[in-house]
Amino acid sequence: MILIRLLLLHTVVLAATGTFAEEPAPVADPAETEIEVSTDTAIVLDEDTEEPDPCVMEKDQELLGLDWSRRQLHRGICASVRWFDGFFGEQRFDEAAKKIRGRVAYTVESREGVGIDGKLRFRLRVATPNLNKRMNFFVENEDERNSVLSRTEGVTEAGTAQPSSTSQSDTVRVGFGYDGIKKENESLNFRLSLRIQDGKPAPSARARYQREFLRTDISQWRFTETFFWRKVEGWGETTALDYEYQINEPTLARWFNDGTWSQSTLGLSWRTGITLYRNLGNAKAALAEFRVEGQTDAAVDVSNYGGRLAYRQTLGRKWLLGEVYSGYDWPKSSPGEVRHSQLYGGVTLEILFGHY
């Protein structure tokens, strides 16, 4: 919380002093230009010939004020993290500013028997080169279990499809990540994060190893092993194995499988399914998925199965995305319960910020 307050305080100070104001740079007075005289020549040192600020994004044609808001958000975040990172060294923040990645998404979903629900999601990741070149700072409000356990979700060229779930837990986490290995087909990273639950700190930790193997021009396997610790769940691990096959140029099939065990679960929580992605061109994509999920040693082995369809495209800007989705679930929580179908559908508006 101290770190968040420092960042927020610095952002407020920048705003109050006019740092965020997009005003033209003042023209230098010729009388104030310094001249350094040497025995051979005179070198003009103009103080206004500084390198461009990496936290300032290029202007674009305005779209309902979203372009201006996105630039200001990026500049405020970038300036705050640069200020914090500056305590640990004097290395320029140019490359780190170009690698800032974040998203803000709002979903309105209607589910049969549940009603209409609105969900706000956001995620931010920024490198800290002076603190450590392999380290990054993150803030996110995503489904906690999927995030900490690193459960795999489908990704199309237009972005990440909105997962449909009836048991998502909203939480805001802040923390640091460290990339131990970062190769083309192999990665190892660690995360330490903190959130506040019922007025008390709830820390968590995660180590994830991922490797792609048996790669061909049209297929590959991906193995992911995740070890985690959460205050509310204890120690646990998730093993995931995915297979991807390119049916043709625009169509990709993915078979996903994962299982999770923790000190608080009954047996093994598992999930399997098949997803088809279709690239429709012009930053448009469609998705079709069927999945089955359950838990061993539970009263009902298969807790849910279902399918969904999703369509996603950009909305006038490559960083502004819209998605509509719909599907059916067949959940069951107790042996005596009759499994009924549950229709749901939703709309998502997502804004990406950073240099895309």
C-alpha positions in Angstrom: 0.0 0.0 0.0 2.9 2.3 0.7 4.2 1.8 -2.9 0.7 2.5 -4.4 0.4 5.7 -2.3 3.8 6.9 -3.4 2.9 6.4 -7.1 -0.5 8.1 -6.7 1.1 11.0 -4.8 3.7 11.5 -7.5 1.0 11.3 -10.2 -1.0 14.0 -8.4 2.1 16.2 -8.0 2.8 15.9 -11.7 -0.7 16.8 -12.6 -0.7 19.8 -10.2 2.5 21.2 -11.6 1.3 20.9 -15.2 3.5 18.1 -16.2 0.7 16.4 -18.0 -0.4 19.4 -19.9 0.3 19.1 -23.6 1.6 22.5 -24.3 4.2 23.4 -26.9 7.8 23.7 -25.7 8.9 27.3 -25.0 11.1 29.0 -27.7 14.5 29.7 -26.5 15.6 33.3 -26.1 18.8 33.8 -28.3 20.2 35.9 -25.5 20.0 33.0 -23.1 21.8 30.5 -25.4 25.1 29.4 -24.0 28.2 29.6 -26.2 31.2 27.3 -25.4 34.3 28.8 -26.9 37.2 26.6 -27.9 40.5 27.4 -29.7 39.1 26.0 -33.0 35.3 26.7 -33.1 32.3 27.8 -31.1 29.8 25.1 -30.1 26.2 26.2 -29.5 24.6 24.4 -26.6 20.8 24.9 -26.8 19.0 23.7 -23.7 15.9 23.1 -25.7 17.4 20.4 -27.9 16.7 17.6 -25.3 15.7 14.1 -26.4 11.9 13.6 -26.6 10.1 12.4 -23.5 9.5 8.7 -23.9 6.4 9.0 -21.7 4.7 11.2 -24.3 2.7 9.4 -26.9 2.1 10.7 -30.4 -1.2 12.4 -30.9 -4.0 10.8 -33.0 -7.3 12.0 -34.3 -9.6 12.3 -31.4 -12.3 9.6 -31.0 -14.9 10.7 -28.3 -12.0 11.9 -26.1 -10.6 8.4 -25.8 -7.4 9.2 -27.5 -6.6 12.1 -25.1 -7.6 10.0 -22.0 -5.4 7.1 -23.2 -2.4 9.4 -23.7 -2.8 11.0 -20.3 -3.2 7.7 -18.6 -0.1 6.3 -20.3 1.9 9.5 -19.4 0.8 9.5 -15.8 1.7 5.8 -15.3 5.0 6.1 -17.2 6.1 9.2 -15.3 5.2 7.7 -11.9 7.1 4.5 -12.5 10.0 6.3 -14.0 10.2 8.5 -10.9 10.1 5.4 -8.6 12.7 3.5 -10.8 14.9 6.6 -10.7 15.7 6.0 -7.0 17.8 2.9 -8.0 19.9 4.4 -10.8 20.2 6.9 -13.7 19.5 4.7 -16.7 17.1 6.3 -19.2 13.6 5.0 -19.2 13.1 5.0 -23.0 13.1 1.3 -23.7 11.0 0.5 -20.6 8.4 3.2 -21.7 8.0 1.4 -25.0 7.3 -1.9 -23.3 4.5 -0.6 -21.0 1.5 -2.9 -21.6 -1.9 -2.6 -20.0 -5.6 -3.1 -20.6 -8.9 -1.9 -19.2 -12.0 -4.0 -20.0 -15.6 -3.7 -18.9 -18.0 -6.6 -19.5 -21.8 -6.7 -19.1 -23.0 -10.3 -18.9 -26.5 -11.7 -18.6 -26.8 -15.2 -17.3 -30.0 -17.2 -17.0 -31.0 -17.6 -13.4 -28.4 -15.1 -12.2 -29.3 -11.8 -13.9 -27.1 -9.0 -15.3 -23.7 -8.4 -13.9 -21.0 -5.9 -14.8 -17.3 -6.7 -14.4 -14.3 -4.4 -14.6 -10.9 -5.8 -15.4 -7.6 -4.1 -15.7 -4.0 -5.1 -15.9 -0.7 -3.2 -16.1 2.9 -4.3 -16.4 5.9 -2.0 -16.5 9.6 -2.8 -16.5 12.0 -1.3 -13.9 15.4 -1.2 -15.6 17.2 0.6 -12.8 15.9 -1.7 -10.1 16.6 -4.8 -12.1 16.5 -5.4 -15.9 14.7 -8.7 -15.4 12.1 -7.3 -13.0 8.7 -5.7 -13.7 6.0 -4.0 -11.6 2.4 -5.0 -12.1 -1.1 -4.0 -10.9 -4.1 -6.0 -11.9 -7.7 -6.7 -11.2 -8.3 -10.1 -12.8 -9.8 -13.4 -11.6 -7.5 -14.3 -8.8 -7.5 -18.0 -9.1 -6.9 -18.0 -12.9 -4.2 -15.3 -12.5 -2.2 -16.9 -9.6 -2.6 -20.4 -11.0 -1.8 -19.2 -14.5 -4.6 -21.1 -16.1 -4.3 -21.0 -19.8 -6.9 -18.9 -21.8 -7.4 -18.7 -25.5 -5.7 -16.0 -27.4 -6.5 -14.9 -31.0 -4.7 -12.4 -33.1 -7.3 -9.9 -32.1 -6.7 -10.4 -28.4 -7.8 -12.6 -25.5 -11.3 -14.0 -25.6 -13.4 -13.1 -22.6 -13.7 -16.2 -20.3 -17.1 -17.2 -19.1 -17.3 -18.3 -15.5 -19.9 -18.2 -12.8 -17.4 -18.1 -10.0 -14.9 -15.2 -10.5 -13.4 -13.4 -7.6 -12.6 -9.7 -8.1 -9.5 -8.6 -6.4 -6.8 -5.9 -6.9 -3.2 -7.1 -6.6 0.1 -5.3 -6.8 3.5 -6.8 -6.9 6.7 -7.5 -8.7 7.6 -10.2 -11.3 11.0 -11.5 -12.2 12.0 -13.2 -15.5 14.5 -15.9 -14.8 14.5 -17.4 -18.3 13.0 -15.7 -21.4 13.7 -17.6 -24.6 11.7 -18.2 -27.8 10.4 -21.5 -26.7 11.1 -21.5 -22.9 10.4 -19.2 -20.0 10.7 -19.2 -16.2 9.2 -16.4 -14.1 8.4 -15.6 -10.5 5.8 -13.3 -9.0 5.2 -11.9 -5.5 1.9 -10.0 -5.0 -0.2 -8.5 -2.3 -3.9 -7.7 -2.0 -6.0 -6.4 0.9 -8.8 -8.8 2.0 -11.2 -7.7 4.8 -8.7 -5.0 5.9 -5.8 -7.5 6.2 -2.9 -8.2 3.8 -3.2 -11.3 1.7 0.1 -12.1 0.0 0.7 -14.7 -2.7 3.6 -16.1 -4.6 4.0 -18.0 -7.9 6.7 -19.7 -9.9 5.9 -20.7 -13.5 7.9 -22.7 -16.0 6.7 -23.0 -19.6 8.2 -24.8 -22.6 7.1 -25.4 -26.2 8.2 -28.6 -27.9 7.7 -30.9 -30.9 7.3 -27.7 -33.0 6.5 -28.0 -36.7 5.3 -25.5 -39.3 1.7 -26.2 -38.4 1.7 -27.6 -34.8 3.3 -27.5 -31.4 2.9 -28.7 -27.8 3.1 -26.5 -24.8 3.9 -27.7 -21.2 3.3 -25.3 -18.2 4.1 -26.1 -14.6 3.1 -23.6 -11.9 3.8 -23.7 -8.2 1.9 -21.2 -6.0 1.2 -20.2 -2.5 -1.8 -18.2 -1.4 -2.7 -17.2 2.1 -6.3 -18.4 1.8 -5.4 -21.7 -0.1 -1.9 -22.7 1.0 0.6 -24.5 -1.3 -0.5 -25.9 -4.6 0.5 -26.6 -8.2 -1.0 -26.6 -11.6 0.1 -28.7 -14.6 -1.1 -27.7 -18.1 -0.6 -29.4 -21.4 -1.8 -27.8 -24.7 -1.7 -28.8 -28.3 -2.1 -26.4 -31.2 -2.7 -27.3 -34.8 -3.1 -24.9 -37.7 -5.9 -26.4 -39.8 -5.4 -23.8 -42.6 -4.0 -20.3 -42.9 -6.8 -18.5 -40.9 -7.9 -21.4 -38.6 -6.2 -22.7 -35.5 -7.4 -25.6 -33.2 -6.2 -25.9 -29.6 -6.7 -28.8 -27.2 -6.2 -27.6 -23.7 -5.8 -29.6 -20.4 -4.9 -28.6 -16.9 -5.1 -29.9 -13.4 -4.7 -28.1 -10.1 -4.1 -29.4 -6.6 -3.8 -27.3 -3.4 -4.0 -27.8 0.3 -7.6 -26.6 0.4 -9.0 -28.6 -2.5 -10.6 -32.0 -2.6 -8.6 -34.1 -4.9 -7.6 -32.6 -8.3 -9.5 -29.7 -10.0 -9.3 -30.3 -13.7 -10.4 -28.9 -17.0 -10.2 -30.0 -20.7 -11.6 -28.8 -23.9 -11.1 -27.8 -27.6 -11.1 -24.3 -29.0 -11.2 -23.2 -32.6 -10.0 -19.8 -33.6 -10.7 -18.1 -36.9 -8.9 -15.0 -38.2 -11.4 -13.1 -40.3 -8.9 -10.4 -41.4 -9.0 -6.7 -40.8 -8.4 -7.2 -37.1 -11.5 -9.4 -36.7 -11.6 -12.9 -35.2 -14.1 -15.5 -34.1 -13.9 -18.3 -31.5 -15.8 -21.5 -30.8 -15.1 -23.6 -27.7 -16.3 -26.7 -25.9 -15.0 -27.6 -22.4 -15.5 -30.0 -19.5 -14.4 -29.3 -15.9 -14.7 -31.0 -12.6 -13.0 -32.2 -9.4 -11.9 -35.6 -8.2 -13.1 -36.7 -4.7 -16.0 -34.3 -5.0 -19.6 -35.2 -4.7 -20.0 -34.6 -8.5 -17.0 -35.5 -10.6 -18.1 -33.3 -13.6 -19.2 -30.0 -12.2 -19.8 -28.3 -15.5 -19.6 -28.6 -19.3 -20.6 -26.2 -22.0 -19.7 -24.3 -25.1 -19.5 -20.7 -26.3 -19.1 -18.6 -29.4 -17.3 -15.2 -29.5 -16.7 -12.5 -32.1 -14.1 -9.8 -31.6 -12.9 -6.8 -33.6 -11.2 -3.4 -33.3 -13.5 -0.4 -33.2 -11.8 2.4 -35.2 -8.5 2.1 -33.4 -6.1 -0.9 -33.0 -6.1 -0.4 -29.3 -10.0 -0.2 -28.9 -11.6 -3.7 -29.0 -15.2 -4.9 -28.8 -16.4 -8.4 -28.2 -19.8 -10.2 -28.1 -20.1 -13.8 -26.8 -22.8 -16.3 -26.0 -22.9 -19.8 -24.7 -24.5 -22.6 -22.8 -23.4 -24.2 -19.5 -24.7 -27.4 -17.9 -23.6 -27.1 -14.2 -24.3 -29.5 -11.4 -23.1 -29.2 -7.8 -24.8 -32.1 -5.9 -25.6 -35.7 -6.8 -29.4 -35.3 -6.4 -29.5 -32.2 -8.6 -30.8 -32.3 -12.1 -28.4 -30.9 -14.6 -30.1 -27.9 -16.4 -28.8 -25.8 -19.3 -27.9 -22.2 -18.5 -27.8 -19.6 -21.3 -25.5 -16.6 -21.0 -24.3 -13.8 -23.2 -22.3 -10.6 -22.9 -20.5 -7.6 -24.4 -17.0 -6.5 -23.7 -15.3 -3.1 -24.4 -11.6 -3.2 -24.0 -8.9 -0.4 -24.2 -5.2 -1.3 -24.6 -2.7 1.3 -23.5 1.0 1.4 -24.1 2.9 1.4 -27.4 0.8 -0.9 -29.6 
